[in-house]
Amino acid sequence: MIYNKLPISWQAVLAEEFDKPYFRQLQDFLTEEKQSHTLYPPEEDVFSAFELTPYEQVNVLLLGQDPYHDENQAHGLCFSVRPGIKPPPSLVNIFKELKDDVGFNIPNNGYLVTWAKQGILMLNAVLTVQAHTPNSHKNKGWESFTDAVISKVNQKVDPVVFVLWGGHAQKKLKLIDTKRHSVIQSAHPSPLSARNGFFGSKPFSAINSALCSFGKPEIDWQIPDL
């Protein structure tokens, strides 16, 4: 059962999802896929965003789309890659904007675990992918599950900053109570769209301003060299 890999705090929050037909179908699909394909991230990393950011500690939700699909890249956090792996183009653009926005020093890696440990739930809409086949696990049930995650974060009593980059993420706006929470939107940082509204949007200082207004600690965006 894949949900057994979820940390206990999140299992309690999401318990009602596990008996729904879509979730059982998703489990069957993943079991079948594993028999004939390599899947990313590795099974033990599928829920690492949840392990690193317990429900009670979520102050920011950053939404990605599909895990990286090449070897050793994906490890369960949106936009992040393992140490020693060259940052992909979207992450390179995120680092460029960080430099312009908050004076970030571009590190020698794209390992964003320090962000997750500060209360950023780094959630992809789809949590698995077939090796070298982008979007191969789209519309198999993960979106229903991650919509439930967004809805549960929306139900938190304390306000949260939701970060929605690109049209795919912005469709989730309907799940968020914008009167209670802060929403930061712009174009996606991918090379296809970064120049059409991501560069210059200053999302990182905006996130910290929103956190300050909620009386919450700011994020230290700097990623250490490894």
C-alpha positions as protocol buffer text, in pm:
chain_id: "A"
residue {
  index: 1
  type: MET
  ca { x: 0 y: 0 z: 0 }
}
residue {
  index: 2
  type: ILE
  ca { x: 167 y: 321 z: -111 }
}
residue {
  index: 3
  type: TYR
  ca { x: 8 y: 534 z: 158 }
}
residue {
  index: 4
  type: ASN
  ca { x: 204 y: 339 z: 422 }
}
residue {
  index: 5
  type: LYS
  ca { x: 506 y: 536 z: 303 }
}
residue {
  index: 6
  type: LEU
  ca { x: 334 y: 861 z: 404 }
}
residue {
  index: 7
  type: PRO
  ca { x: 443 y: 1002 z: 741 }
}
residue {
  index: 8
  type: ILE
  ca { x: 190 y: 932 z: 1018 }
}
residue {
  index: 9
  type: SER
  ca { x: 89 y: 1299 z: 1058 }
}
residue {
  index: 10
  type: TRP
  ca { x: -11 y: 1319 z: 691 }
}
residue {
  index: 11
  type: GLN
  ca { x: -178 y: 976 z: 698 }
}
residue {
  index: 12
  type: ALA
  ca { x: -414 y: 1110 z: 964 }
}
residue {
  index: 13
  type: VAL
  ca { x: -490 y: 1425 z: 762 }
}
residue {
  index: 14
  type: LEU
  ca { x: -552 y: 1236 z: 437 }
}
residue {
  index: 15
  type: ALA
  ca { x: -707 y: 917 z: 576 }
}
residue {
  index: 16
  type: GLU
  ca { x: -1036 y: 954 z: 389 }
}
residue {
  index: 17
  type: GLU
  ca { x: -856 y: 945 z: 52 }
}
residue {
  index: 18
  type: PHE
  ca { x: -714 y: 595 z: 90 }
}
residue {
  index: 19
  type: ASP
  ca { x: -1044 y: 411 z: 50 }
}
residue {
  index: 20
  type: LYS
  ca { x: -1163 y: 609 z: -251 }
}
residue {
  index: 21
  type: PRO
  ca { x: -1182 y: 424 z: -584 }
}
residue {
  index: 22
  type: TYR
  ca { x: -933 y: 658 z: -757 }
}
residue {
  index: 23
  type: PHE
  ca { x: -669 y: 584 z: -492 }
}
residue {
  index: 24
  type: ARG
  ca { x: -710 y: 207 z: -521 }
}
residue {
  index: 25
  type: GLN
  ca { x: -687 y: 238 z: -901 }
}
residue {
  index: 26
  type: LEU
  ca { x: -373 y: 451 z: -864 }
}
residue {
  index: 27
  type: GLN
  ca { x: -213 y: 185 z: -643 }
}
residue {
  index: 28
  type: ASP
  ca { x: -297 y: -87 z: -896 }
}
residue {
  index: 29
  type: PHE
  ca { x: -157 y: 125 z: -1179 }
}
residue {
  index: 30
  type: LEU
  ca { x: 172 y: 187 z: -993 }
}
residue {
  index: 31
  type: THR
  ca { x: 208 y: -180 z: -903 }
}
residue {
  index: 32
  type: GLU
  ca { x: 170 y: -271 z: -1270 }
}
residue {
  index: 33
  type: GLU
  ca { x: 405 y: 4 z: -1391 }
}
residue {
  index: 34
  type: LYS
  ca { x: 681 y: -104 z: -1153 }
}
residue {
  index: 35
  type: GLN
  ca { x: 686 y: -450 z: -1307 }
}
residue {
  index: 36
  type: SER
  ca { x: 789 y: -328 z: -1650 }
}
residue {
  index: 37
  type: HIS
  ca { x: 930 y: 25 z: -1609 }
}
residue {
  index: 38
  type: THR
  ca { x: 1169 y: 227 z: -1398 }
}
residue {
  index: 39
  type: LEU
  ca { x: 979 y: 494 z: -1208 }
}
residue {
  index: 40
  type: TYR
  ca { x: 1104 y: 820 z: -1062 }
}
residue {
  index: 41
  type: PRO
  ca { x: 1147 y: 924 z: -792 }
}
residue {
  index: 42
  type: PRO
  ca { x: 1248 y: 596 z: -625 }
}
residue {
  index: 43
  type: GLU
  ca { x: 970 y: 450 z: -412 }
}
residue {
  index: 44
  type: GLU
  ca { x: 1127 y: 560 z: -84 }
}
residue {
  index: 45
  type: ASP
  ca { x: 1132 y: 924 z: -205 }
}
residue {
  index: 46
  type: VAL
  ca { x: 780 y: 957 z: -348 }
}
residue {
  index: 47
  type: PHE
  ca { x: 653 y: 1121 z: -28 }
}
residue {
  index: 48
  type: SER
  ca { x: 968 y: 1304 z: 82 }
}
residue {
  index: 49
  type: ALA
  ca { x: 796 y: 1644 z: 61 }
}
residue {
  index: 50
  type: PHE
  ca { x: 558 y: 1520 z: 330 }
}
residue {
  index: 51
  type: GLU
  ca { x: 838 y: 1377 z: 545 }
}
residue {
  index: 52
  type: LEU
  ca { x: 1035 y: 1702 z: 538 }
}
residue {
  index: 53
  type: THR
  ca { x: 733 y: 1929 z: 596 }
}
residue {
  index: 54
  type: PRO
  ca { x: 479 y: 1791 z: 844 }
}
residue {
  index: 55
  type: TYR
  ca { x: 123 y: 1921 z: 808 }
}
residue {
  index: 56
  type: GLU
  ca { x: 144 y: 2134 z: 1122 }
}
residue {
  index: 57
  type: GLN
  ca { x: 456 y: 2309 z: 989 }
}
residue {
  index: 58
  type: VAL
  ca { x: 331 y: 2402 z: 639 }
}
residue {
  index: 59
  type: ASN
  ca { x: 359 y: 2781 z: 600 }
}
residue {
  index: 60
  type: VAL
  ca { x: 410 y: 2787 z: 221 }
}
residue {
  index: 61
  type: LEU
  ca { x: 285 y: 2551 z: -50 }
}
residue {
  index: 62
  type: LEU
  ca { x: 489 y: 2562 z: -372 }
}
residue {
  index: 63
  type: LEU
  ca { x: 321 y: 2366 z: -650 }
}
residue {
  index: 64
  type: GLY
  ca { x: 510 y: 2196 z: -931 }
}
residue {
  index: 65
  type: GLN
  ca { x: 373 y: 1969 z: -1200 }
}
residue {
  index: 66
  type: ASP
  ca { x: 554 y: 1646 z: -1295 }
}
residue {
  index: 67
  type: PRO
  ca { x: 868 y: 1493 z: -1137 }
}
residue {
  index: 68
  type: TYR
  ca { x: 1193 y: 1513 z: -1332 }
}
residue {
  index: 69
  type: HIS
  ca { x: 1214 y: 1203 z: -1549 }
}
residue {
  index: 70
  type: ASP
  ca { x: 1586 y: 1146 z: -1597 }
}
residue {
  index: 71
  type: GLU
  ca { x: 1813 y: 930 z: -1383 }
}
residue {
  index: 72
  type: ASN
  ca { x: 1898 y: 1052 z: -1031 }
}
residue {
  index: 73
  type: GLN
  ca { x: 1714 y: 1383 z: -1068 }
}
residue {
  index: 74
  type: ALA
  ca { x: 1382 y: 1351 z: -884 }
}
residue {
  index: 75
  type: HIS
  ca { x: 1374 y: 1292 z: -509 }
}
residue {
  index: 76
  type: GLY
  ca { x: 1020 y: 1395 z: -420 }
}
residue {
  index: 77
  type: LEU
  ca { x: 1043 y: 1775 z: -396 }
}
residue {
  index: 78
  type: CYS
  ca { x: 917 y: 1993 z: -680 }
}
residue {
  index: 79
  type: PHE
  ca { x: 1194 y: 2170 z: -875 }
}
residue {
  index: 80
  type: SER
  ca { x: 1470 y: 2013 z: -659 }
}
residue {
  index: 81
  type: VAL
  ca { x: 1739 y: 1772 z: -779 }
}
residue {
  index: 82
  type: ARG
  ca { x: 1979 y: 1552 z: -589 }
}
residue {
  index: 83
  type: PRO
  ca { x: 2327 y: 1676 z: -498 }
}
residue {
  index: 84
  type: GLY
  ca { x: 2572 y: 1638 z: -785 }
}
residue {
  index: 85
  type: ILE
  ca { x: 2301 y: 1669 z: -1052 }
}
residue {
  index: 86
  type: LYS
  ca { x: 2307 y: 1970 z: -1282 }
}
residue {
  index: 87
  type: PRO
  ca { x: 2009 y: 2199 z: -1210 }
}
residue {
  index: 88
  type: PRO
  ca { x: 1750 y: 2170 z: -1491 }
}
residue {
  index: 89
  type: PRO
  ca { x: 1648 y: 2485 z: -1688 }
}
residue {
  index: 90
  type: SER
  ca { x: 1346 y: 2577 z: -1470 }
}
residue {
  index: 91
  type: LEU
  ca { x: 1561 y: 2563 z: -1157 }
}
residue {
  index: 92
  type: VAL
  ca { x: 1835 y: 2768 z: -1326 }
}
residue {
  index: 93
  type: ASN
  ca { x: 1570 y: 3035 z: -1392 }
}
residue {
  index: 94
  type: ILE
  ca { x: 1446 y: 3015 z: -1031 }
}
residue {
  index: 95
  type: PHE
  ca { x: 1803 y: 3080 z: -916 }
}
residue {
  index: 96
  type: LYS
  ca { x: 1836 y: 3376 z: -1157 }
}
residue {
  index: 97
  type: GLU
  ca { x: 1519 y: 3532 z: -1017 }
}
residue {
  index: 98
  type: LEU
  ca { x: 1633 y: 3466 z: -661 }
}
residue {
  index: 99
  type: LYS
  ca { x: 1958 y: 3649 z: -734 }
}
residue {
  index: 100
  type: ASP
  ca { x: 1772 y: 3950 z: -875 }
}
residue {
  index: 101
  type: ASP
  ca { x: 1501 y: 3944 z: -608 }
}
residue {
  index: 102
  type: VAL
  ca { x: 1683 y: 3877 z: -280 }
}
residue {
  index: 103
  type: GLY
  ca { x: 2056 y: 3884 z: -362 }
}
residue {
  index: 104
  type: PHE
  ca { x: 2086 y: 3504 z: -365 }
}
residue {
  index: 105
  type: ASN
  ca { x: 2427 y: 3352 z: -434 }
}
residue {
  index: 106
  type: ILE
  ca { x: 2383 y: 3082 z: -697 }
}
residue {
  index: 107
  type: PRO
  ca { x: 2499 y: 2754 z: -536 }
}
residue {
  index: 108
  type: ASN
  ca { x: 2681 y: 2458 z: -686 }
}
residue {
  index: 109
  type: ASN
  ca { x: 2375 y: 2234 z: -654 }
}
residue {
  index: 110
  type: GLY
  ca { x: 1996 y: 2228 z: -690 }
}
residue {
  index: 111
  type: TYR
  ca { x: 1914 y: 2044 z: -367 }
}
residue {
  index: 112
  type: LEU
  ca { x: 1628 y: 2243 z: -210 }
}
residue {
  index: 113
  type: VAL
  ca { x: 1579 y: 2041 z: 110 }
}
residue {
  index: 114
  type: THR
  ca { x: 1661 y: 2344 z: 328 }
}
residue {
  index: 115
  type: TRP
  ca { x: 1347 y: 2514 z: 193 }
}
residue {
  index: 116
  type: ALA
  ca { x: 1128 y: 2215 z: 281 }
}
residue {
  index: 117
  type: LYS
  ca { x: 1270 y: 2209 z: 633 }
}
residue {
  index: 118
  type: GLN
  ca { x: 1161 y: 2572 z: 678 }
}
residue {
  index: 119
  type: GLY
  ca { x: 795 y: 2496 z: 617 }
}
residue {
  index: 120
  type: ILE
  ca { x: 762 y: 2497 z: 237 }
}
residue {
  index: 121
  type: LEU
  ca { x: 557 y: 2200 z: 118 }
}
residue {
  index: 122
  type: MET
  ca { x: 722 y: 2138 z: -220 }
}
residue {
  index: 123
  type: LEU
  ca { x: 441 y: 1951 z: -388 }
}
residue {
  index: 124
  type: ASN
  ca { x: 418 y: 1821 z: -742 }
}
residue {
  index: 125
  type: ALA
  ca { x: 65 y: 1772 z: -882 }
}
residue {
  index: 126
  type: VAL
  ca { x: 177 y: 1426 z: -999 }
}
residue {
  index: 127
  type: LEU
  ca { x: 415 y: 1235 z: -771 }
}
residue {
  index: 128
  type: THR
  ca { x: 563 y: 970 z: -1003 }
}
residue {
  index: 129
  type: VAL
  ca { x: 676 y: 939 z: -1365 }
}
residue {
  index: 130
  type: GLN
  ca { x: 807 y: 669 z: -1597 }
}
residue {
  index: 131
  type: ALA
  ca { x: 1178 y: 707 z: -1670 }
}
residue {
  index: 132
  type: HIS
  ca { x: 1246 y: 938 z: -1967 }
}
residue {
  index: 133
  type: THR
  ca { x: 872 y: 979 z: -2038 }
}
residue {
  index: 134
  type: PRO
  ca { x: 736 y: 1314 z: -1914 }
}
residue {
  index: 135
  type: ASN
  ca { x: 370 y: 1324 z: -1807 }
}
residue {
  index: 136
  type: SER
  ca { x: 344 y: 944 z: -1832 }
}
residue {
  index: 137
  type: HIS
  ca { x: 156 y: 929 z: -1499 }
}
residue {
  index: 138
  type: LYS
  ca { x: -72 y: 1221 z: -1571 }
}
residue {
  index: 139
  type: ASN
  ca { x: -445 y: 1157 z: -1514 }
}
residue {
  index: 140
  type: LYS
  ca { x: -385 y: 831 z: -1328 }
}
residue {
  index: 141
  type: GLY
  ca { x: -514 y: 955 z: -992 }
}
residue {
  index: 142
  type: TRP
  ca { x: -229 y: 1156 z: -845 }
}
residue {
  index: 143
  type: GLU
  ca { x: -404 y: 1486 z: -925 }
}
residue {
  index: 144
  type: SER
  ca { x: -704 y: 1385 z: -713 }
}
residue {
  index: 145
  type: PHE
  ca { x: -470 y: 1304 z: -426 }
}
residue {
  index: 146
  type: THR
  ca { x: -268 y: 1626 z: -448 }
}
residue {
  index: 147
  type: ASP
  ca { x: -588 y: 1831 z: -485 }
}
residue {
  index: 148
  type: ALA
  ca { x: -690 y: 1676 z: -152 }
}
residue {
  index: 149
  type: VAL
  ca { x: -353 y: 1782 z: -7 }
}
residue {
  index: 150
  type: ILE
  ca { x: -407 y: 2141 z: -127 }
}
residue {
  index: 151
  type: SER
  ca { x: -759 y: 2138 z: 19 }
}
residue {
  index: 152
  type: LYS
  ca { x: -632 y: 2013 z: 355 }
}
residue {
  index: 153
  type: VAL
  ca { x: -363 y: 2281 z: 366 }
}
residue {
  index: 154
  type: ASN
  ca { x: -633 y: 2533 z: 278 }
}
residue {
  index: 155
  type: GLN
  ca { x: -825 y: 2412 z: 586 }
}
residue {
  index: 156
  type: LYS
  ca { x: -539 y: 2497 z: 822 }
}
residue {
  index: 157
  type: VAL
  ca { x: -648 y: 2752 z: 1083 }
}
residue {
  index: 158
  type: ASP
  ca { x: -331 y: 2957 z: 1039 }
}
residue {
  index: 159
  type: PRO
  ca { x: -275 y: 3135 z: 704 }
}
residue {
  index: 160
  type: VAL
  ca { x: -51 y: 2983 z: 437 }
}
residue {
  index: 161
  type: VAL
  ca { x: 122 y: 3129 z: 130 }
}
residue {
  index: 162
  type: PHE
  ca { x: 28 y: 2937 z: -189 }
}
residue {
  index: 163
  type: VAL
  ca { x: 271 y: 2982 z: -480 }
}
residue {
  index: 164
  type: LEU
  ca { x: 121 y: 2903 z: -821 }
}
residue {
  index: 165
  type: TRP
  ca { x: 356 y: 2934 z: -1119 }
}
residue {
  index: 166
  type: GLY
  ca { x: 202 y: 2881 z: -1463 }
}
residue {
  index: 167
  type: GLY
  ca { x: -145 y: 2799 z: -1590 }
}
residue {
  index: 168
  type: HIS
  ca { x: -145 y: 2439 z: -1468 }
}
residue {
  index: 169
  type: ALA
  ca { x: -82 y: 2545 z: -1107 }
}
residue {
  index: 170
  type: GLN
  ca { x: -320 y: 2841 z: -1128 }
}
residue {
  index: 171
  type: LYS
  ca { x: -611 y: 2606 z: -1200 }
}
residue {
  index: 172
  type: LYS
  ca { x: -582 y: 2507 z: -832 }
}
residue {
  index: 173
  type: LEU
  ca { x: -686 y: 2855 z: -721 }
}
residue {
  index: 174
  type: LYS
  ca { x: -1043 y: 2727 z: -683 }
}
residue {
  index: 175
  type: LEU
  ca { x: -924 y: 2507 z: -394 }
}
residue {
  index: 176
  type: ILE
  ca { x: -789 y: 2804 z: -196 }
}
residue {
  index: 177
  type: ASP
  ca { x: -973 y: 3050 z: 29 }
}
residue {
  index: 178
  type: THR
  ca { x: -803 y: 3369 z: -90 }
}
residue {
  index: 179
  type: LYS
  ca { x: -961 y: 3572 z: 189 }
}
residue {
  index: 180
  type: ARG
  ca { x: -765 y: 3379 z: 453 }
}
residue {
  index: 181
  type: HIS
  ca { x: -453 y: 3282 z: 266 }
}
residue {
  index: 182
  type: SER
  ca { x: -202 y: 3464 z: 46 }
}
residue {
  index: 183
  type: VAL
  ca { x: -163 y: 3354 z: -318 }
}
residue {
  index: 184
  type: ILE
  ca { x: 141 y: 3447 z: -531 }
}
residue {
  index: 185
  type: GLN
  ca { x: 102 y: 3381 z: -904 }
}
residue {
  index: 186
  type: SER
  ca { x: 315 y: 3437 z: -1211 }
}
residue {
  index: 187
  type: ALA
  ca { x: 431 y: 3265 z: -1528 }
}
residue {
  index: 188
  type: HIS
  ca { x: 616 y: 2934 z: -1488 }
}
residue {
  index: 189
  type: PRO
  ca { x: 998 y: 2949 z: -1459 }
}
residue {
  index: 190
  type: SER
  ca { x: 1048 y: 2712 z: -1753 }
}
residue {
  index: 191
  type: PRO
  ca { x: 1248 y: 2853 z: -2047 }
}
residue {
  index: 192
  type: LEU
  ca { x: 925 y: 2858 z: -2252 }
}
residue {
  index: 193
  type: SER
  ca { x: 757 y: 3112 z: -2026 }
}
residue {
  index: 194
  type: ALA
  ca { x: 1006 y: 3266 z: -1783 }
}
residue {
  index: 195
  type: ARG
  ca { x: 1049 y: 3581 z: -1992 }
}
residue {
  index: 196
  type: ASN
  ca { x: 672 y: 3625 z: -2013 }
}
residue {
  index: 197
  type: GLY
  ca { x: 616 y: 3709 z: -1649 }
}
residue {
  index: 198
  type: PHE
  ca { x: 834 y: 3496 z: -1420 }
}
residue {
  index: 199
  type: PHE
  ca { x: 1149 y: 3705 z: -1445 }
}
residue {
  index: 200
  type: GLY
  ca { x: 1093 y: 4024 z: -1250 }
}
residue {
  index: 201
  type: SER
  ca { x: 792 y: 3891 z: -1055 }
}
residue {
  index: 202
  type: LYS
  ca { x: 995 y: 3887 z: -729 }
}
residue {
  index: 203
  type: PRO
  ca { x: 804 y: 3596 z: -574 }
}
residue {
  index: 204
  type: PHE
  ca { x: 1060 y: 3522 z: -304 }
}
residue {
  index: 205
  type: SER
  ca { x: 1050 y: 3861 z: -139 }
}
residue {
  index: 206
  type: ALA
  ca { x: 670 y: 3853 z: -179 }
}
residue {
  index: 207
  type: ILE
  ca { x: 654 y: 3519 z: 5 }
}
residue {
  index: 208
  type: ASN
  ca { x: 858 y: 3662 z: 292 }
}
residue {
  index: 209
  type: SER
  ca { x: 645 y: 3977 z: 306 }
}
residue {
  index: 210
  type: ALA
  ca { x: 332 y: 3762 z: 332 }
}
residue {
  index: 211
  type: LEU
  ca { x: 487 y: 3544 z: 602 }
}
residue {
  index: 212
  type: CYS
  ca { x: 585 y: 3857 z: 798 }
}
residue {
  index: 213
  type: SER
  ca { x: 230 y: 3987 z: 773 }
}
residue {
  index: 214
  type: PHE
  ca { x: 112 y: 3655 z: 923 }
}
residue {
  index: 215
  type: GLY
  ca { x: 365 y: 3683 z: 1208 }
}
residue {
  index: 216
  type: LYS
  ca { x: 560 y: 3384 z: 1073 }
}
residue {
  index: 217
  type: PRO
  ca { x: 937 y: 3351 z: 1021 }
}
residue {
  index: 218
  type: GLU
  ca { x: 1077 y: 3447 z: 682 }
}
residue {
  index: 219
  type: ILE
  ca { x: 1240 y: 3185 z: 459 }
}
residue {
  index: 220
  type: ASP
  ca { x: 1618 y: 3191 z: 432 }
}
residue {
  index: 221
  type: TRP
  ca { x: 1637 y: 3122 z: 59 }
}
residue {
  index: 222
  type: GLN
  ca { x: 2012 y: 3066 z: 38 }
}
residue {
  index: 223
  type: ILE
  ca { x: 2103 y: 2711 z: -62 }
}
residue {
  index: 224
  type: PRO
  ca { x: 2442 y: 2606 z: 80 }
}
residue {
  index: 225
  type: ASP
  ca { x: 2716 y: 2480 z: -149 }
}
residue {
  index: 226
  type: LEU
  ca { x: 2776 y: 2106 z: -113 }
}
